[in-house]
């Protein structure tokens, strides 16, 4: 790999890592999410697009596809037009 290619590759990695680290901070994402109990919870601060699955105080974050939001009552992603977030 040429030196110039290596520099561009490293720059791309840094840019992606920075974007991933900052993902959602300008969207009202909380710095930390604490599970209130076991179950699925919409991220209302981010328009119900991401949601969390909590088990024993540990959470995993998921996201709905474009045009969908997480419906906490139905426990699934539904068309944004039918979800009250």
C-alpha positions as CSV (number, residue, x, y, z in Angstrom):
1,X,0.0,0.0,0.0
2,X,1.5,3.4,-0.9
3,X,2.1,6.0,1.7
4,X,-0.7,8.2,0.3
5,X,-3.2,5.3,0.3
6,X,-2.3,4.5,3.9
7,X,-2.8,8.2,5.0
8,X,-6.2,8.3,3.3
9,X,-7.2,5.0,4.9
10,X,-6.2,6.1,8.3
11,X,-8.0,9.4,7.8
12,X,-11.2,7.6,6.8
13,X,-11.0,5.3,9.9
14,X,-10.6,8.3,12.2
15,X,-13.6,10.1,10.5
16,X,-15.8,7.1,10.8
17,X,-14.8,6.5,14.4
18,X,-15.5,10.1,15.3
19,X,-18.9,10.0,13.7
20,X,-19.8,6.8,15.5
21,X,-18.7,8.2,18.8
22,X,-20.8,11.3,18.3
23,X,-23.8,9.5,16.8
24,X,-27.0,10.9,18.2
25,X,-25.5,13.4,20.7
26,X,-27.0,16.2,18.6
27,X,-30.3,14.3,18.5
28,X,-31.0,14.4,22.2
29,X,-29.5,11.0,23.0
30,X,-28.9,10.6,26.7
31,X,-25.3,10.2,27.7
32,X,-26.3,6.9,29.4
33,X,-29.5,4.9,29.4
34,X,-30.6,3.2,32.6
35,X,-33.1,0.4,32.2
36,X,-36.1,1.0,34.4
37,X,-37.0,-2.7,34.2
38,X,-36.9,-5.6,31.8
39,X,-38.5,-5.0,28.5
40,X,-38.4,-2.8,25.4
41,X,-38.2,1.0,25.7
42,X,-38.5,3.7,23.0
43,X,-35.9,6.5,23.0
44,X,-38.3,9.4,23.1
45,X,-35.5,11.9,23.0
46,X,-34.6,10.7,19.6
47,X,-38.1,10.5,18.1
48,X,-38.6,6.8,18.9
49,X,-36.3,5.7,16.1
50,X,-33.8,3.9,18.4
51,X,-35.1,1.6,21.1
52,X,-33.6,-0.5,23.9
53,X,-34.1,-4.0,25.0
54,X,-33.4,-4.3,28.7
55,X,-32.6,-7.6,30.6
56,X,-31.3,-7.6,34.2
57,X,-30.3,-4.0,34.0
58,X,-28.3,-4.4,30.8
59,X,-29.5,-2.8,27.6
60,X,-29.0,-3.4,23.9
61,X,-29.8,-0.7,21.4
62,X,-31.7,-1.3,18.2
63,X,-33.0,1.0,15.5
64,X,-36.1,1.1,13.3
65,X,-35.7,1.4,9.5
66,X,-36.3,4.6,7.7
67,X,-39.9,5.7,7.9
68,X,-40.6,3.7,11.0
69,X,-40.6,4.4,14.8
70,X,-40.7,2.1,17.8
71,X,-44.2,1.6,19.2
72,X,-43.6,0.9,22.9
73,X,-47.1,-0.5,23.4
74,X,-46.9,-2.9,20.4
75,X,-43.2,-3.6,21.1
76,X,-42.2,-3.3,17.5
77,X,-41.3,-0.8,14.8
78,X,-44.3,0.5,12.9
79,X,-44.9,3.2,10.2
80,X,-44.1,6.6,11.7
81,X,-47.5,7.9,10.8
82,X,-49.2,5.5,13.2
83,X,-46.8,5.8,16.2
84,X,-47.5,8.4,18.9
85,X,-44.0,9.3,20.2
